[in-house]
Amino acid sequence: SKGSSDFCVKNIKQNEFGRREIEIAEQDMSALISLRKRAQSEKPLAGAKIVGCTHITAQTAVLIETLVALGAQCRWTACNIYSTQNEVAAALSETGVAVFAWKGESEDDFWWCIDRCVNTEGWQPNMILDDGGDLTHWVYKKYPNVFKKIRGIVEESVTGVHRLYQLSKAGKLCVPAMNVNDSVTKQKFDNLYCCRESILDGLKRTTDVMFGGKQVVICGYGEVGKGCCAALKALGAIVYVTEIDPICALQACMDGFRVVKLNEVIRQVDIIITCTGNKNVVTRDQLDRMKNGSIVCNMGHSNTEIDVASLRTPELTWERVRSQVDHVIWPDGKRVILLAEGRLLNLSCSTVPTFVLSITATTQMKEYDLFFFNFFLFAAYVASLHLTTFDAHLTELTDDQAKYLGLNKNGPFKPNYYRY
Ligand SMILES: NC(=O)c1ccc[n+]([C@@H]2O[C@H](COP(=O)([O-])OP(=O)(O)OC[C@H]3O[C@@H](n4cnc5c(N)ncnc54)[C@H](O)[C@@H]3O)[C@@H](O)[C@H]2O)c1
């Protein structure tokens, strides 16, 4: 690059292409850009040294560049070995952000990149932005002295938050941590609406499958599962749901889905999609019973939901038919189509809607403000920043109405326990 050499990406020469991608993303992330403009001169994040581990896409680049514009120093790595947009990583590196990431990293590369972000001479992070908890765990285990000095962790995923709670319960979490995942502006939008749009895109791009009349089973009817079910139902698929939680199972019933055990439908379904955040939801025994030509993929956590490791046995042949598409072939000739080796389908094989990520990224930005300035955070504020995009006009409470409901006219409009 023209500037620093403190980065490792696939090809720095792609930086101009990456810059154009980031500029396209900026157009649909107006709320983040307006936050950037509003606070740029004050540099509210001066002194923040942020080490980040997220998907490296044009949308996260807008977040990273906003953090930098507000005064933060950033070093960044990828939370998923397949999801990095190489050209975007190049564009970020060219502007001086230390990025260590490329699409198609090996497991060893993945940990090396994380280590290079944390372990560098003359720079020590004081903030962590994590998606999945791998970075946090690495710092906690390998660099306990650095960990102790961290001022705050912002964690985005269900799984990462779960790992933080485990640390906290064991009395080992000595650092304040913010749970972005449970903020309503993340959960409803990133998990539900984002997955509702990107599940179809991921499946189409990889397999060209037609959805009408296909039998699909969605494992888990949480936010991600609800989004996937809605999209597939709308295109005429016959959708089954598996659940462990009676409340979510009942919601699925009310929404018109048959709730089944995976074993009841395993021989007949065309597509299995896991969305549970759990592990071994689809086992080798079940994969053995799937029919020829069926598709199996994951929209939930990491690569643990489908027991992919169990498919690496000598009697099964793996055939790479397209990028991120493997045919696993049984001795009798039966093929199961495995997408992205069981990693997140939408993030590995398609792009995700920029606007939704703008909402999550703006939420993350506000979390940083909180750590540094204790600003009063409203998820409603993040939402309202995005309403202008739709020329949506909010109704204002009259004084009389506000008094009647016992609310401040400027919100919050719901009690803390309200579930959106
Ligand atoms: N692909 C994406 O873009 C994307 C976006 C957001 C979140 N996620 C990930 O998706 C996962 C789910 O997120 P969520 O917000 O829907 O969580 P959630 O907790 O709302 O939903 C998960 C559901 O799975 C159910 N479940 C757990 N184990 C199960 C099992 N063995 N069989 C059937 N159901 C089971 C739970 O009862 C729960 O209802 C998380 O790992 C999250 O990090 C992915």
The ligand as an SDF file (V2000), in Angstrom:
LIG
                    3D

 44 48  0  0  0  0  0  0  0  0999 V2000
  -27.1490  -15.7000    9.5960 N   0  0  0  0  0  0  0  0  0  0  0  0
  -27.2260  -14.5020   10.1320 C   0  0  0  0  0  0  0  0  0  0  0  0
  -27.1160  -13.4700    9.4490 O   0  0  0  0  0  0  0  0  0  0  0  0
  -27.5160  -14.3640   11.5900 C   0  0  0  0  0  0  0  0  0  0  0  0
  -28.0170  -13.1420   12.0740 C   0  0  0  0  0  0  0  0  0  0  0  0
  -28.2850  -13.0480   13.4310 C   0  0  0  0  0  0  0  0  0  0  0  0
  -28.0320  -14.1130   14.2890 C   0  0  0  0  0  0  0  0  0  0  0  0
  -27.5140  -15.2700   13.7880 N   0  0  0  0  0  0  0  0  0  0  0  0
  -27.2420  -16.4480   14.6270 C   0  0  0  0  0  0  0  0  0  0  0  0
  -28.3740  -17.3250   14.5530 O   0  0  0  0  0  0  0  0  0  0  0  0
  -28.5340  -18.0550   15.7800 C   0  0  0  0  0  0  0  0  0  0  0  0
  -29.9640  -17.9060   16.2700 C   0  0  0  0  0  0  0  0  0  0  0  0
  -30.2320  -16.5210   16.5540 O   0  0  0  0  0  0  0  0  0  0  0  0
  -31.6880  -16.0700   17.0630 P   0  0  0  0  0  0  0  0  0  0  0  0
  -31.6380  -14.6120   17.2710 O   0  0  0  0  0  0  0  0  0  0  0  0
  -32.7260  -16.6690   16.1980 O   0  0  0  0  0  0  0  0  0  0  0  0
  -31.7020  -16.8040   18.4890 O   0  0  0  0  0  0  0  0  0  0  0  0
  -32.9880  -17.2570   19.3140 P   0  0  0  0  0  0  0  0  0  0  0  0
  -32.4930  -17.6330   20.6580 O   0  0  0  0  0  0  0  0  0  0  0  0
  -34.0640  -16.2300   19.1780 O   0  0  0  0  0  0  0  0  0  0  0  0
  -33.5020  -18.5570   18.5250 O   0  0  0  0  0  0  0  0  0  0  0  0
  -32.9030  -19.8120   18.5660 C   0  0  0  0  0  0  0  0  0  0  0  0
  -34.0260  -20.8220   18.7450 C   0  0  0  0  0  0  0  0  0  0  0  0
  -33.4990  -22.1430   18.5750 O   0  0  0  0  0  0  0  0  0  0  0  0
  -34.1490  -22.9950   19.5020 C   0  0  0  0  0  0  0  0  0  0  0  0
  -33.3220  -24.1910   19.6840 N   0  0  0  0  0  0  0  0  0  0  0  0
  -32.1960  -24.3490   20.4200 C   0  0  0  0  0  0  0  0  0  0  0  0
  -31.7280  -25.6060   20.3030 N   0  0  0  0  0  0  0  0  0  0  0  0
  -32.5620  -26.2570   19.4480 C   0  0  0  0  0  0  0  0  0  0  0  0
  -32.5980  -27.5690   18.9070 C   0  0  0  0  0  0  0  0  0  0  0  0
  -31.6890  -28.4950   19.2540 N   0  0  0  0  0  0  0  0  0  0  0  0
  -33.5890  -27.8730   18.0410 N   0  0  0  0  0  0  0  0  0  0  0  0
  -34.5390  -26.9800   17.7040 C   0  0  0  0  0  0  0  0  0  0  0  0
  -34.5540  -25.7000   18.1900 N   0  0  0  0  0  0  0  0  0  0  0  0
  -33.5750  -25.3620   19.0420 C   0  0  0  0  0  0  0  0  0  0  0  0
  -34.3320  -22.1400   20.7450 C   0  0  0  0  0  0  0  0  0  0  0  0
  -35.3600  -22.6030   21.5890 O   0  0  0  0  0  0  0  0  0  0  0  0
  -34.6560  -20.7620   20.1380 C   0  0  0  0  0  0  0  0  0  0  0  0
  -36.0430  -20.5400   20.0410 O   0  0  0  0  0  0  0  0  0  0  0  0
  -27.4720  -17.4930   16.7140 C   0  0  0  0  0  0  0  0  0  0  0  0
  -26.3600  -18.3560   16.7410 O   0  0  0  0  0  0  0  0  0  0  0  0
  -27.0920  -16.1530   16.1000 C   0  0  0  0  0  0  0  0  0  0  0  0
  -25.7650  -15.7630   16.4290 O   0  0  0  0  0  0  0  0  0  0  0  0
  -27.2810  -15.4230   12.4550 C   0  0  0  0  0  0  0  0  0  0  0  0
  1  2  1  0
  2  3  2  0
  2  4  1  0
  4  5  1  0
  4 44  2  0
  5  6  2  0
  6  7  1  0
  7  8  2  0
  8  9  1  0
  8 44  1  0
  9 10  1  0
  9 42  1  0
 10 11  1  0
 11 12  1  0
 11 40  1  0
 12 13  1  0
 13 14  1  0
 14 15  2  0
 14 16  1  0
 14 17  1  0
 17 18  1  0
 18 19  2  0
 18 20  1  0
 18 21  1  0
 21 22  1  0
 22 23  1  0
 23 24  1  0
 23 38  1  0
 24 25  1  0
 25 26  1  0
 25 36  1  0
 26 27  1  0
 26 35  1  0
 27 28  2  0
 28 29  1  0
 29 30  1  0
 29 35  2  0
 30 31  1  0
 30 32  2  0
 32 33  1  0
 33 34  2  0
 34 35  1  0
 36 37  1  0
 36 38  1  0
 38 39  1  0
 40 41  1  0
 40 42  1  0
 42 43  1  0
M  CHG  2   8   1  16  -1
M  END
$$$$
